[in-house]
Amino acid sequence: MSADRNTSGTDGPAARLQALFEGHRLTPTQRRIAHSMVRRAADVPFLSSVELAELAGVSQPSVTRFAVALGFDGYPALRKHLREVAPVEQAPDTGSYNEYQQAVEAEIENLRHLAELLADPSPVQRAGRVLAASRPLPVLGLRAAASQAYGFSYFAAKVHPDVRLLDEGGTMVHDRIDAAVRAGASALLCFALPRHPREVVDSLAYAKEAGLTVVTVADSAFAPVAKVSDLLLPAAVGTGLAFDTACAPMLLGRVLLEAMCDDLPDAQARLEEFDARAATRGLFVE
């Protein structure tokens, strides 16, 4: 999940692909190919270089150069390696599904990949400790990721004493990061989804320069925000509809909340207090 992830506890195809790519300096085009391979991990051993190029939206020679960058003689050698060390059954044909069903199936596959990565819980547990210790805790999410940041902040505020949502861009973002640092913040959580705004990358770089530990939930370990994140937790988005779908990043955010609660000793007491007040106020319709 992060650059220092221990993959010994994972054996799924997506996790094995992540392990294969880690440690290699990849170009933006090569990161795009890697991202596409992880998203379609079950299919990759059966794809030709032309099919993979079409999947990633790159040229066929780019796929060949990518395989060479990983240390193989060419793409056939890479595909042979994947078939030998990571044998999987080919994914069922979904050609008879309509576009809506295909979008759902793609999200189900994204969730399967996330489950494989979570077989090693240590990156999420580490991130939970870092976020629980930050007072206050700024949570950044702009444009497409704003709803993810809002959802996390809404629930986190029930167990964390000071959560600060940063969901609007502009010149105020750096000011609010400065204010959080002055108040004692030690970490910042970011949700980053495509298309990745340049402002998010700049804001994370600014946060790191200010001394904050940056934890990022992003659509890929190869996303542009990776270089300005201390801990990056990947969860793929669906791209089959006109607008991306983000079930896996949302679920990963809830998992991260659970991990954070484990390191907040008074989390349960705060939840019980909220429930008691809600009952007194008649806040919810049962």
C-alpha positions in Angstrom: 0.0 0.0 0.0 2.9 2.3 0.6 6.5 2.4 -0.5 7.5 0.3 2.6 4.6 -2.1 2.4 5.3 -5.7 3.5 3.7 -7.9 0.8 4.4 -11.2 2.5 0.9 -11.3 3.8 -0.8 -10.9 0.4 -1.1 -13.3 -2.4 -3.8 -11.9 -4.7 -3.0 -10.9 -8.3 -3.3 -7.2 -7.7 -1.0 -7.3 -4.7 1.6 -9.4 -6.6 1.5 -6.8 -9.4 2.0 -4.0 -7.0 5.0 -5.8 -5.5 6.5 -6.3 -9.0 6.3 -2.6 -9.8 7.6 -1.3 -6.5 11.2 -0.1 -6.5 11.2 0.9 -10.2 11.4 4.5 -11.4 8.6 4.7 -13.9 7.6 7.5 -16.3 4.1 8.9 -16.2 3.2 6.8 -19.2 4.6 3.7 -17.5 2.7 4.5 -14.3 -0.4 4.6 -16.4 0.3 1.2 -17.7 1.0 -0.1 -14.2 -2.2 1.4 -12.9 -4.2 -0.3 -15.7 -2.6 -3.6 -15.0 -3.4 -3.5 -11.3 -7.0 -2.6 -12.1 -7.3 -5.6 -14.4 -5.0 -7.9 -12.6 -6.9 -11.1 -13.3 -6.9 -10.4 -17.1 -3.3 -9.2 -17.6 -1.6 -12.6 -18.1 -4.0 -13.2 -21.0 -3.7 -9.8 -22.7 -1.5 -9.1 -25.8 0.7 -6.0 -25.8 -1.7 -4.4 -28.2 -4.7 -5.1 -25.9 -2.8 -3.8 -22.9 -1.9 -0.6 -24.8 -5.5 -0.1 -25.7 -6.5 -0.7 -22.1 -4.0 1.9 -20.8 -4.5 4.4 -23.7 -0.9 4.3 -24.7 1.1 3.0 -27.7 2.2 -0.6 -28.2 5.9 0.4 -28.1 5.3 2.1 -24.7 4.1 -1.3 -23.4 7.4 -2.9 -24.7 9.5 -0.2 -23.0 7.5 -0.6 -19.8 8.4 -4.4 -19.7 12.1 -3.6 -20.4 12.0 -1.0 -17.5 10.9 -3.8 -15.2 13.9 -5.9 -16.3 12.3 -8.2 -18.9 13.5 -8.7 -22.5 10.1 -7.6 -23.7 6.4 -7.8 -23.1 6.1 -11.6 -23.9 8.7 -12.3 -21.2 6.7 -10.2 -18.7 3.5 -12.0 -19.6 5.2 -15.4 -19.3 6.5 -14.4 -15.9 3.0 -13.4 -14.7 1.5 -16.7 -15.9 4.2 -18.6 -14.1 4.3 -16.8 -10.7 0.8 -15.5 -10.5 -1.5 -18.1 -12.1 -5.1 -17.0 -12.0 -8.3 -18.0 -13.7 -9.3 -15.7 -16.5 -12.1 -13.4 -15.4 -15.6 -14.3 -16.7 -16.7 -12.8 -19.9 -19.0 -9.8 -19.2 -19.6 -9.0 -22.9 -23.3 -9.7 -22.5 -23.7 -7.2 -19.7 -25.1 -3.8 -20.5 -23.0 -0.7 -19.6 -24.6 -0.3 -16.2 -23.9 -3.9 -15.2 -20.4 -3.6 -16.5 -19.8 -0.5 -14.3 -21.0 -2.5 -11.2 -18.9 -5.5 -12.1 -15.9 -3.2 -12.4 -16.5 -1.8 -9.0 -16.9 -5.3 -7.5 -13.4 -6.1 -9.0 -12.0 -2.9 -7.5 -13.3 -4.0 -4.1 -11.7 -7.4 -4.5 -8.4 -5.7 -5.2 -8.8 -3.6 -2.1 -9.5 -6.7 -0.1 -6.3 -8.2 -1.4 -4.3 -5.2 -0.3 -5.9 -5.1 3.1 -4.6 -8.7 3.7 -1.6 -6.8 5.1 -3.3 -4.3 7.5 -0.1 -2.7 8.7 -0.2 0.4 6.4 -3.8 1.3 7.4 -3.0 0.6 11.0 0.1 2.9 10.8 -2.0 5.6 9.1 -4.7 5.3 11.8 -2.1 5.9 14.5 -0.7 8.9 12.7 -4.1 10.5 12.2 -5.4 9.7 15.7 -2.4 11.5 17.2 -2.8 14.7 15.2 -4.6 17.6 17.1 -6.2 19.1 15.0 -6.6 16.8 12.0 -6.9 18.6 8.7 -8.7 16.5 6.0 -8.2 17.7 2.4 -10.3 16.8 -0.7 -10.9 19.1 -3.7 -13.2 18.8 -6.7 -14.1 15.1 -7.3 -12.6 14.1 -3.9 -14.5 16.7 -1.9 -17.3 14.4 -1.0 -14.9 11.7 0.2 -13.2 14.2 2.5 -16.6 15.5 3.8 -17.8 11.9 4.5 -14.7 11.0 6.4 -14.7 14.3 8.3 -18.4 13.9 9.3 -17.8 10.6 11.0 -14.3 11.3 12.3 -15.6 14.4 14.2 -17.7 12.0 16.3 -14.6 10.4 17.8 -11.7 12.9 17.2 -11.7 16.1 19.1 -10.7 18.5 16.3 -11.3 17.6 12.6 -10.9 20.4 10.1 -12.3 19.9 6.6 -10.5 21.5 3.7 -12.8 21.0 0.7 -12.5 24.4 -1.0 -9.5 25.4 -3.1 -8.0 28.8 -3.7 -5.5 30.9 -1.8 -7.1 30.0 1.6 -5.9 26.4 1.5 -2.3 27.2 2.5 -3.6 29.6 5.2 -5.7 26.9 6.7 -2.8 24.5 6.7 -0.7 27.1 8.5 -3.5 27.6 11.0 -3.7 23.8 11.7 0.1 23.6 12.1 0.0 26.5 14.6 -2.7 24.7 16.5 -0.5 21.6 16.9 -1.4 19.4 13.9 1.1 16.7 13.1 -0.6 15.1 10.1 -2.9 15.8 7.2 -5.2 13.3 5.5 -5.9 13.8 1.8 -8.4 12.1 -0.6 -7.1 12.4 -4.1 -9.1 11.2 -7.1 -8.8 11.8 -10.9 -8.6 14.1 -12.5 -5.9 15.2 -10.1 -6.0 19.0 -9.6 -2.5 20.6 -9.6 -3.7 22.5 -6.5 -3.8 19.3 -4.5 -0.3 18.3 -5.4 0.9 21.8 -4.5 -1.0 21.8 -1.2 0.4 18.5 -0.2 4.0 19.7 -1.0 3.2 22.7 1.2 2.0 20.6 4.0 5.1 18.4 4.0 7.3 21.5 4.0 5.3 22.7 7.0 6.2 19.5 8.8 3.0 17.5 8.5 3.0 13.8 7.8 0.8 13.4 4.7 -1.5 10.4 4.5 -3.2 10.1 1.1 -6.1 7.9 -0.1 -5.7 7.9 -3.9 -6.9 5.9 -6.9 -3.5 4.4 -7.5 -0.1 3.9 -6.0 1.2 5.7 -9.1 -1.0 8.7 -8.8 0.6 12.2 -9.1 0.2 12.7 -5.4 2.4 9.8 -4.5 5.6 11.9 -4.7 4.2 14.3 -2.0 2.7 11.7 0.3 4.4 9.9 3.2 1.8 7.1 3.3 -0.3 6.4 0.2 -3.2 4.0 0.5 -4.5 3.0 -3.0 -8.1 2.2 -3.9 -9.1 2.1 -7.6 -12.0 4.1 -9.1 -14.4 2.9 -11.7 -14.1 4.5 -15.2 -16.9 2.8 -17.1 -19.4 5.5 -16.9 -19.4 9.2 -17.9 -18.2 10.1 -14.4 -15.8 8.0 -12.3 -17.2 5.9 -9.4 -15.4 5.7 -6.1 -16.8 2.9 -4.0 -13.4 1.5 -3.1 -11.9 4.9 -2.0 -15.0 5.4 0.2 -14.7 2.0 1.8 -11.0 2.5 2.4 -11.9 5.8 4.1 -14.2 3.9 6.5 -11.5 1.3 7.1 -9.1 4.1 7.9 -11.7 5.5 10.3 -11.9 2.1 12.1 -8.1 2.0 12.4 -8.1 5.6 13.8 -10.7 4.6 16.4 -8.5 1.8 17.6 -5.9 4.4 18.6 -8.4 6.8 20.2 -9.0 5.4 23.7 -12.1 7.5 24.3 -13.7 6.8 20.8 -16.3 4.5 22.2 -17.2 6.9 25.0 -17.7 9.7 22.5 -19.9 7.6 20.3 -22.1 6.6 23.3 -22.3 10.2 24.4 -23.4 11.3 20.9 -26.1 8.5 20.9 -27.4 9.6 24.2 -27.7 13.2 23.1 -29.3 12.3 19.8 -31.9 10.2 21.7 -32.6 13.2 24.0 -33.0 15.5 21.1 -35.1 13.1 19.0 -32.5 13.6 16.3 -33.3 10.5 14.3 -36.5 8.8 13.2 -36.4 5.2 14.3 
